[in-house]
Amino acid sequence: MRFPSKDSALQCLKDLGVEIGTVIDVGVQIETTELKTIFGDKKQLLLEPVEEYHEGIRKAYEGLDTELMLVAASDKDGVSGIAKKFLGGGTWVTHSSLVEEGASEFVPTTRLDTLIKSRQDQRPFLLKIDVDGLEMEILRGATGIIDEVDIVIIEATQATFLDRLTYLSEFGFKIWDIVDPCYYHGVYMQSDIIMVSPRVMNIVQNQPWQTAPFSWPDWVTIESYDPNQTRD
């Protein structure tokens, strides 16, 4: 049954015949399980600027066709300071961000279009971005290859959801799904948006109410997969 999660949404796209050539995973941390599971047969470019994560990434992706890069995707090529956060009082890096001042560590930065245009990776791309607030900079740095991207998975918060949706819509992308919502003290905080290119829209049956007879069993609501959730 379809479920509002990355693995369910991506598996549905794959089952409908959508093919990708290469995964570009920006902000891996340790691993993106859904991309490993569903597109593990494809080359995966893993961009992760936090070096502490790299040993775990290598172990998690052992046996897969990957290329791990100690680099931060951005809207400019060069070098930037990096700030690391340790939420929850532990010693493990939970979040990171690029900063202009006060950094004790520095990482190379690259526009995705600069990086990709110098390579011969199989097209089209699936682009996943999860970088704790710098998603728009990365999207702006990908404009030179955006017409070669068929699927975008991007984290969006309560405050940034509309901006990211609007920006990708300007390139013709449409919402495929809104997945993996997170709440904090009962308040919506973030989710992932999955958007697809016009090419994909021509492949998938995105308007079944116009192309197939209506069938109640195919109308899936939250009660369908969580019997504890009911509507008045």
Residue pairs with C-beta under 8 A, 6 or more apart in sequence:
1 220
1 224
1 225
2 8
2 9
2 12
2 220
3 225
4 177
4 178
4 179
4 180
4 181
5 34
5 179
5 180
6 34
6 153
6 179
6 180
6 192
6 194
7 33
7 34
7 37
7 38
8 179
9 176
9 177
9 179
9 194
10 34
10 35
10 38
10 39
10 151
10 194
11 38
13 151
13 176
13 196
13 200
13 204
14 38
14 39
16 203
16 204
16 205
17 203
17 204
18 150
18 151
18 196
18 200
18 203
18 204
19 124
20 39
20 42
20 124
20 125
20 126
20 150
20 151
21 42
21 43
21 121
21 122
21 123
21 124
21 125
22 42
22 43
22 44
22 45
22 121
22 122
22 123
22 125
22 126
23 35
23 39
23 42
23 43
23 44
23 45
23 125
23 126
23 128
24 45
24 47
24 112
24 116
24 125
24 126
24 127
24 128
25 32
25 35
25 44
25 45
25 46
25 47
25 128
26 47
26 73
26 112
26 127
26 128
26 129
26 130
26 131
26 138
27 47
27 48
27 128
27 129
27 130
27 131
27 132
28 46
28 47
28 48
28 53
28 57
28 68
29 48
29 50
29 53
29 130
30 53
30 56
30 57
30 60
31 56
31 57
31 60
31 61
32 128
32 130
35 44
35 126
35 128
36 44
36 60
36 61
36 64
39 126
40 64
42 65
42 122
42 126
43 65
43 66
43 67
43 121
43 122
44 61
44 64
44 65
44 66
44 67
45 66
45 67
45 69
45 121
46 57
46 61
46 66
46 67
46 68
46 69
47 69
47 71
47 72
47 73
48 54
48 57
48 68
48 69
48 70
49 70
49 71
49 72
49 82
49 96
49 98
49 107
50 82
50 84
50 93
50 96
51 70
52 92
52 93
53 93
54 68
54 70
57 68
58 68
61 68
70 107
70 108
71 107
71 108
71 109
71 110
71 115
72 80
72 82
72 98
72 107
72 108
72 109
72 110
72 131
73 109
73 110
73 111
73 112
73 115
73 129
73 131
73 138
73 141
73 142
74 80
74 98
74 109
74 110
74 111
74 134
74 137
74 138
74 141
75 111
75 137
75 138
75 140
75 141
76 109
76 111
76 141
77 109
77 110
77 111
77 114
78 108
78 109
79 106
79 107
79 108
79 109
80 98
80 99
80 100
80 103
80 106
80 107
80 109
81 98
81 99
81 100
81 101
81 102
81 103
81 104
81 105
81 106
82 96
82 97
82 98
82 99
82 103
82 105
82 106
82 107
83 96
83 97
83 98
83 99
83 102
83 103
84 93
84 95
84 96
84 105
85 93
85 94
85 95
85 96
85 97
86 92
86 93
86 94
87 94
87 95
88 94
95 132
96 132
97 131
97 132
97 133
97 134
98 107
98 109
98 134
110 141
111 141
111 142
111 144
112 127
112 138
112 141
112 142
112 145
113 141
113 142
113 143
113 144
113 145
114 141
114 144
116 125
116 145
116 148
117 144
117 145
123 148
124 148
124 149
124 150
124 197
124 199
125 145
125 148
125 149
125 150
125 151
126 149
126 150
126 151
126 152
126 153
127 142
127 149
127 151
127 152
127 153
128 152
128 153
128 154
129 135
129 138
129 139
129 152
129 153
129 154
129 155
130 154
130 155
130 192
131 138
131 155
133 160
135 154
135 155
135 156
135 160
135 164
136 160
136 163
136 164
136 167
139 154
139 164
139 167
139 168
142 149
146 171
147 171
147 197
149 197
150 196
150 197
150 199
150 200
151 176
151 194
151 195
151 196
151 197
151 200
152 168
152 173
152 193
152 194
152 195
152 196
153 192
153 193
153 194
154 164
154 168
154 192
154 193
154 195
155 190
155 191
155 192
155 193
156 164
156 165
156 190
156 191
156 192
156 193
157 189
157 190
158 187
158 188
158 189
158 190
161 191
161 193
164 193
165 175
165 193
165 195
168 195
169 195
171 197
172 197
172 198
173 195
173 196
173 197
173 198
174 195
174 196
174 198
174 201
174 206
175 193
175 194
175 195
176 194
176 195
176 196
176 200
176 204
177 193
177 194
178 191
178 192
178 193
178 194
179 191
179 192
179 193
179 194
180 191
180 192
181 188
181 190
181 191
182 188
182 189
182 190
182 191
183 189
196 204
205 211
205 212
208 218
222 229
223 229
223 230
223 231
